């Protein structure tokens, strides 16, 4: 979709599109992990994990929407969203990591969050260069 944008974009379109896809995949992983946690017999012990999953999914979803818009582009807002995404993904990866040995879905989610955190850091670096 970014290739069809008629005006110049100040970021590499391939890196931007890849980062958007990675963030979107993370939102899906976090939502699915929260749902799986709700089905676990020890759900009460997973309350913080569920909340962190849902917060991360929301931040990721909002970040993809902001990064997908370029008319009247404001790098300050995009950077702030990427920083928020890094923060949410780091928190979610840490929390899911605590449960990964017992719940496979938490391990998958933690990996998705770590990948997303790095992709966001890389895009921030590209914005700053």
N, CA and C of each residue as an Amber inpcrd file, in Angstrom:
protein
   387
   0.8170000  -1.1890000   0.0000000   0.0000000   0.0000000   0.0000000
   0.8650000   1.2590000   0.0000000   1.9730000   1.2240000   0.7330000
   2.8480000   2.3940000   0.7820000   3.4320000   2.7330000  -0.5810000
   3.5990000   1.7390000  -1.4400000   4.1300000   1.9860000  -2.7830000
   3.1760000   2.8240000  -3.6240000   1.9040000   2.8220000  -3.2830000
   0.9210000   3.5800000  -4.0630000   0.7900000   5.0230000  -3.5960000
   1.4250000   5.3680000  -2.4710000   1.3120000   6.7280000  -1.9380000
   1.9400000   7.6990000  -2.9330000   1.1980000   8.7080000  -3.3630000
   1.6550000   9.5570000  -4.4680000   2.7560000  10.5590000  -4.1210000
   2.9740000  10.8460000  -2.8760000   3.9770000  11.8310000  -2.4660000
   5.2000000  11.1270000  -1.8890000   6.3200000  11.8320000  -1.8350000
   7.5120000  11.2420000  -1.1970000   7.2410000  10.9540000   0.2840000
   7.8580000   9.8830000   0.7760000   7.8020000   9.5290000   2.1910000
   9.2290000   9.6290000   2.7000000   9.4200000  10.2370000   3.8540000
  10.7620000  10.5140000   4.3580000  11.4890000   9.2800000   4.8930000
  10.8330000   8.1540000   4.9270000  11.4510000   6.9120000   5.3990000
  11.5390000   5.9150000   4.2550000  12.4350000   4.9570000   4.3950000
  12.5130000   3.8770000   3.4180000  11.1920000   3.1040000   3.4390000
  10.5190000   3.0470000   2.3110000   9.1870000   2.4220000   2.2550000
   9.2200000   0.9350000   2.5900000  10.2750000   0.2440000   2.1970000
  10.3760000  -1.1860000   2.4810000  10.5280000  -1.4160000   3.9880000
  11.4140000  -0.6480000   4.6200000  11.5910000  -0.7920000   6.0740000
  10.3170000  -0.4010000   6.8060000   9.6790000   0.6710000   6.3720000
   8.4430000   1.1150000   7.0090000   7.3570000   0.0510000   6.8880000
   7.1850000  -0.4880000   5.6840000   6.1550000  -1.5170000   5.4750000
   6.4550000  -2.7600000   6.3050000   7.7200000  -3.1660000   6.3480000
   8.1040000  -4.3320000   7.1390000   7.8220000  -4.1030000   8.6190000
   8.1600000  -2.9140000   9.1080000   7.9260000  -2.5970000  10.5190000
   6.4380000  -2.5930000  10.8330000   5.6400000  -2.0170000   9.9610000
   4.1800000  -2.0220000  10.1660000   3.6740000  -3.4590000  10.2420000
   4.1400000  -4.3200000   9.3420000   3.7100000  -5.7240000   9.3570000
   4.1350000  -6.4310000  10.6400000   5.3510000  -6.1810000  11.0880000
   5.8490000  -6.8030000  12.3280000   5.0170000  -6.3410000  13.5220000
   4.7290000  -5.0460000  13.5810000   3.9270000  -4.5080000  14.6890000
   2.5150000  -5.0880000  14.6570000   1.9520000  -5.1960000  13.4560000
   0.6090000  -5.7650000  13.3170000   0.5950000  -7.2320000  13.7620000
   1.6240000  -7.9810000  13.3720000   1.7220000  -9.3840000  13.8080000
   1.8180000  -9.4780000  15.3330000   2.5230000  -8.5320000  15.9350000
   2.6550000  -8.5290000  17.3990000   1.2980000  -8.2810000  18.0570000
   0.5470000  -7.3420000  17.5080000  -0.7910000  -7.0740000  18.0600000
  -1.6440000  -8.3410000  18.0260000  -1.5600000  -9.0710000  16.9290000
  -2.3160000 -10.3260000  16.8140000  -1.8240000 -11.3620000  17.8210000
  -0.5020000 -11.4720000  17.9760000   0.0540000 -12.4400000  18.9320000
  -0.3670000 -12.1020000  20.3530000  -0.3360000 -10.8160000  20.6940000
  -0.7190000 -10.3970000  22.0480000  -2.1980000 -10.6560000  22.3190000
  -3.0330000 -10.3800000  21.3400000  -4.4680000 -10.6280000  21.4950000
  -4.7330000 -12.1210000  21.6580000  -4.0740000 -12.9250000  20.8300000
  -4.2620000 -14.3770000  20.9080000  -3.7230000 -14.9320000  22.2240000
  -2.6050000 -14.3930000  22.6930000  -2.0460000 -14.8570000  23.9670000
  -2.9860000 -14.5200000  25.1220000  -3.5230000 -13.3120000  25.1180000
  -4.4770000 -12.9370000  26.1690000  -5.6720000 -13.8770000  26.1630000
  -6.1660000 -14.1790000  24.9760000  -7.3100000 -15.0800000  24.8640000
  -6.9530000 -16.4840000  25.3610000  -5.7610000 -16.9620000  24.9940000
  -5.3350000 -18.2830000  25.4540000  -5.1590000 -18.3040000  26.9710000
  -4.6100000 -17.2140000  27.5160000  -4.4540000 -17.1310000  28.9770000
  -5.8060000 -17.2420000  29.6750000  -6.8160000 -16.6450000  29.0820000
  -8.1600000 -16.6980000  29.6670000  -8.7260000 -18.1170000  29.6920000
  -8.1710000 -18.9880000  28.8500000  -8.6360000 -20.3740000  28.8010000
  -7.8220000 -21.3100000  29.6870000  -6.7650000 -20.7910000  30.2810000
  -5.9160000 -21.6310000  31.1240000  -6.5870000 -21.8860000  32.4770000
  -6.3590000 -23.0620000  33.0680000  -6.9480000 -23.3590000  34.3780000
  -6.4240000 -22.4360000  35.4820000  -5.2050000 -21.9190000  35.3230000
  -4.6250000 -21.0330000  36.3330000  -4.7890000 -19.5610000  35.9410000
  -5.9160000 -19.2370000  35.3450000  -6.1560000 -17.8950000  34.7980000
  -5.9260000 -16.7890000  35.8320000  -6.2350000 -17.0280000  37.0710000
  -6.0530000 -15.9920000  38.0960000  -4.5870000 -15.6010000  38.2370000
  -3.6980000 -16.5460000  38.0000000  -2.2700000 -16.2550000  38.0790000
  -1.7580000 -15.5180000  36.8410000  -2.5940000 -15.4060000  35.8260000
  -2.2010000 -14.7890000  34.5640000  -2.8270000 -13.4140000  34.3540000
  -3.4140000 -12.8600000  35.3970000  -4.0980000 -11.5700000  35.2800000
  -3.1850000 -10.4770000  34.7320000  -1.9880000 -10.3610000  35.2930000
  -1.0660000  -9.3280000  34.8230000  -0.6360000  -9.5930000  33.3870000
  -0.4290000 -10.8380000  33.0450000  -0.0480000 -11.2090000  31.6880000
  -1.1470000 -10.8110000  30.6940000  -2.3720000 -11.1080000  31.0400000
  -3.5090000 -10.7700000  30.1750000  -3.5840000  -9.2620000  29.9830000
  -3.4910000  -8.5310000  31.0670000  -3.5580000  -7.0680000  30.9870000
  -2.4230000  -6.5050000  30.1410000  -1.2100000  -7.0160000  30.3420000
  -0.0560000  -6.5500000  29.5810000  -0.2100000  -6.9000000  28.1030000
  -0.7180000  -8.0990000  27.8200000  -0.9990000  -8.4890000  26.4260000
  -1.9530000  -7.5070000  25.7620000  -3.0370000  -7.2040000  26.4530000
  -4.0590000  -6.3280000  25.8650000  -3.5470000  -4.8990000  25.6940000
  -2.7760000  -4.4200000  26.6700000  -2.1830000  -3.0870000  26.5310000
  -1.2310000  -3.0480000  25.3440000  -0.3860000  -4.0570000  25.2180000
   0.5700000  -4.1000000  24.1200000  -0.1530000  -4.1850000  22.7790000
  -1.1790000  -5.0100000  22.7050000  -1.9470000  -5.1240000  21.4560000
  -2.5480000  -3.7800000  21.0600000  -3.0800000  -3.0540000  22.0320000
  -3.6700000  -1.7380000  21.7440000  -2.6250000  -0.7350000  21.2760000
  -1.4810000  -0.7060000  21.9550000  -0.4130000   0.2180000  21.5520000
   0.0800000  -0.1350000  20.1510000   0.2730000  -1.4130000  19.8900000
   0.7250000  -1.8350000  18.5630000  -0.2930000  -1.4490000  17.4810000
  -1.5630000  -1.6970000  17.7300000  -2.5880000  -1.3770000  16.7320000
  -2.6210000   0.1170000  16.4300000  -2.5110000   0.9320000  17.4560000
  -2.5150000   2.3790000  17.2560000  -1.2510000   2.8170000  16.5180000
  -0.1330000   2.2180000  16.8460000   1.1240000   2.5690000  16.1860000
   1.0490000   2.2740000  14.6910000   0.4880000   1.1350000  14.3210000
   0.3900000   0.8170000  12.8890000  -0.4970000   1.8240000  12.1660000
  -1.5430000   2.2690000  12.8050000  -2.4150000   3.2700000  12.1670000
  -1.6670000   4.5790000  11.9630000  -0.9270000   5.0210000  12.9700000
  -0.1770000   6.2780000  12.8640000   0.9040000   6.1580000  11.7910000
   1.6310000   5.0460000  11.7680000   2.7060000   4.8760000  10.7980000
   2.1930000   4.7330000   9.3680000   0.9460000   4.3680000   9.2030000
   0.3690000   4.1750000   7.8700000  -0.1200000   5.4620000   7.2260000
  -0.1640000   6.5420000   7.9790000  -0.6490000   7.8290000   7.4550000
   0.5310000   8.7580000   7.2090000   0.5340000   9.4180000   6.0410000
   1.6640000  10.2820000   5.7080000   1.2750000  11.6750000   5.2550000
   0.0180000  11.9390000   5.0610000  -0.3940000  13.2900000   4.7120000
  -0.2240000  14.1660000   5.9470000   0.5210000  15.2590000   5.8100000
   0.7840000  16.1180000   6.9510000   1.6240000  15.4340000   8.0000000
   2.5190000  14.5650000   7.5730000   3.3530000  13.7230000   8.4380000
   4.0740000  14.5370000   9.5180000   4.0510000  14.0270000  10.7380000
   4.7550000  14.6390000  11.8560000   5.6510000  13.5660000  12.4860000
   6.9450000  13.6710000  12.2440000   7.8930000  12.6740000  12.7440000
   7.8830000  12.5870000  14.2660000   7.5800000  13.6790000  14.9380000
   7.5600000  13.6810000  16.3960000   6.4930000  12.7270000  16.9300000
   5.3400000  12.7280000  16.3030000   4.2560000  11.8400000  16.7290000
   4.6010000  10.3910000  16.4020000   5.1090000  10.1620000  15.2040000
   5.4930000   8.7920000  14.8330000   6.5660000   8.2570000  15.7720000
   7.5650000   9.0730000  16.0880000   8.6240000   8.6570000  17.0000000
   8.0470000   8.3340000  18.3790000   7.1500000   9.1840000  18.8700000
   6.5400000   8.9480000  20.1870000   5.7570000   7.6320000  20.2010000
   5.0650000   7.3420000  19.1190000   4.3160000   6.0790000  19.0470000
   5.2730000   4.8910000  19.0200000   6.3720000   5.0270000  18.2910000
   7.3540000   3.9450000  18.2520000   7.9870000   3.7270000  19.6200000
   8.2630000   4.7960000  20.3320000   8.8160000   4.6780000  21.6910000
   7.7990000   3.9880000  22.6030000   6.5450000   4.3630000  22.4960000
   5.4980000   3.7060000  23.2880000   5.4110000   2.2270000  22.9380000
   5.5590000   1.9130000  21.6690000   5.5070000   0.5210000  21.2260000
   6.7010000  -0.2590000  21.7950000   7.8710000   0.3410000  21.7920000
   9.0550000  -0.2920000  22.3930000   8.7880000  -0.5890000  23.8660000
   8.2440000   0.3840000  24.5680000   7.9690000   0.2290000  26.0040000
   6.9570000  -0.8830000  26.2590000   5.8580000  -0.8660000  25.5120000
   4.8160000  -1.8820000  25.6900000   5.3300000  -3.2670000  25.3330000
   6.0910000  -3.3720000  24.2510000   6.6100000  -4.6730000  23.8350000
   7.6360000  -5.2190000  24.8270000   8.4760000  -4.3480000  25.3650000
   9.4530000  -4.7950000  26.3650000   8.7390000  -5.3220000  27.6070000
   7.7080000  -4.6070000  28.0490000   6.9550000  -5.0370000  29.2310000
   6.2400000  -6.3560000  28.9690000   5.6510000  -6.4750000  27.7980000
   4.9030000  -7.6880000  27.4720000   5.8530000  -8.8850000  27.3050000
   6.9910000  -8.6610000  26.6510000   7.9680000  -9.7410000  26.4950000
   8.4510000 -10.2330000  27.8620000   8.6950000  -9.3040000  28.7750000
   9.1530000  -9.6770000  30.1150000   8.0800000 -10.4700000  30.8560000
   6.8510000  -9.9910000  30.8000000   5.7590000 -10.6710000  31.5160000
   5.4780000 -12.0390000  30.9080000   5.3560000 -12.1050000  29.5950000
   5.0930000 -13.4000000  28.9480000   6.2640000 -14.3540000  29.1610000
   7.4650000 -13.7940000  29.2070000   8.6350000 -14.6260000  29.4510000
   8.5690000 -15.3630000  30.7780000   7.8990000 -14.7630000  31.7540000
   7.7420000 -15.4060000  33.0620000   6.8830000 -16.6640000  32.9860000
   6.0420000 -16.7490000  31.9720000   5.0870000 -17.8620000  31.8500000
   5.4010000 -18.7910000  30.6820000   6.4680000 -18.4910000  29.9420000
   6.7590000 -19.2030000  28.6980000   7.0410000 -20.6930000  28.8940000
   7.6600000 -21.0440000  29.9950000   7.9470000 -22.4700000  30.2210000
   6.6760000 -23.2800000  30.4460000   5.6770000 -22.6490000  31.0050000
   4.4410000 -23.3540000  31.3080000   3.3990000 -23.2220000  30.1910000
   3.4550000 -22.1070000  29.4560000   2.4350000 -21.8370000  28.4350000
   3.1170000 -21.4650000  27.1240000   3.0180000 -22.3330000  26.1340000
   3.6720000 -22.1130000  24.8420000   3.2470000 -20.7980000  24.2060000
   1.9790000 -20.4490000  24.3470000   1.4910000 -19.2070000  23.7350000
   2.2080000 -17.9860000  24.2990000   2.5880000 -18.0450000  25.5740000
   3.3380000 -16.9330000  26.1680000   4.7350000 -16.8290000  25.5640000
   5.3550000 -17.9560000  25.2820000   6.6670000 -17.9430000  24.6510000
   6.6120000 -17.3600000  23.2480000   5.5850000 -17.7350000  22.5040000
   5.4110000 -17.1990000  21.1490000   5.1770000 -15.6960000  21.2050000
   4.3550000 -15.2660000  22.1310000   4.0600000 -13.8410000  22.2890000
   5.3150000 -13.0730000  22.7040000   6.0690000 -13.6040000  23.6390000
   7.2990000 -12.9400000  24.0820000   8.2580000 -12.7590000  22.9130000
   8.3840000 -13.7770000  22.0710000   9.2570000 -13.6770000  20.8960000
   8.7610000 -12.6000000  19.9310000   7.4520000 -12.5600000  19.7000000
   6.8830000 -11.5440000  18.8070000   7.1370000 -10.1420000  19.3530000
   7.0100000  -9.9960000  20.6550000   7.2440000  -8.6880000  21.2800000
   8.7030000  -8.2680000  21.1660000   9.6150000  -9.2080000  21.3520000
  11.0460000  -8.8740000  21.2240000  11.3880000  -8.4730000  19.7950000
  10.8360000  -9.1830000  18.8330000  11.0580000  -8.8580000  17.4250000
  10.5200000  -7.4700000  17.1060000   9.3510000  -7.1730000  17.6200000
   8.7280000  -5.8770000  17.3810000   9.4980000  -4.7620000  18.0560000
   9.9230000  -4.9990000  19.2730000  10.7160000  -3.9940000  19.9850000
  11.9350000  -3.6100000  19.1490000  12.6390000  -4.6120000  18.6100000
  13.8400000  -4.3320000  17.8210000  13.4950000  -3.6160000  16.5140000
  12.4280000  -4.0340000  15.8550000  12.0250000  -3.3840000  14.6030000
  11.6840000  -1.9130000  14.8400000  11.0300000  -1.6210000  15.9570000
  10.6950000  -0.2370000  16.2950000  11.9620000   0.5660000  16.5930000
  12.8870000  -0.0310000  17.3160000  14.1630000   0.6490000  17.6010000
  14.9160000   0.9450000  16.2920000  14.8850000  -0.0140000  15.3720000
  15.5600000   0.1810000  14.0950000  14.9200000   1.3100000  13.2930000
  13.5960000   1.3980000  13.3090000  12.9160000   2.4600000  12.5740000
  13.1800000   3.8170000  13.2230000  13.2200000   3.8670000  14.5430000
  13.5670000   5.1160000  15.2420000  14.9740000   5.5710000  14.8150000
  15.9010000   4.6120000  14.7670000  17.2720000   4.9370000  14.3510000
  17.2930000   5.4690000  12.9210000  16.4940000   4.8880000  12.0510000
  16.4190000   5.3450000  10.6610000  15.8300000   6.7620000  10.5840000
  14.8770000   7.0460000  11.4640000  14.2710000   8.3810000  11.4960000
  15.2880000   9.4210000  11.9580000  16.1730000   9.0110000  12.8540000
  17.1410000   9.9440000  13.4390000  18.3900000  10.1490000  12.5670000
  18.5350000   9.2910000  11.5390000  19.7480000   9.4090000  10.7090000
  19.5530000  10.3310000   9.5170000
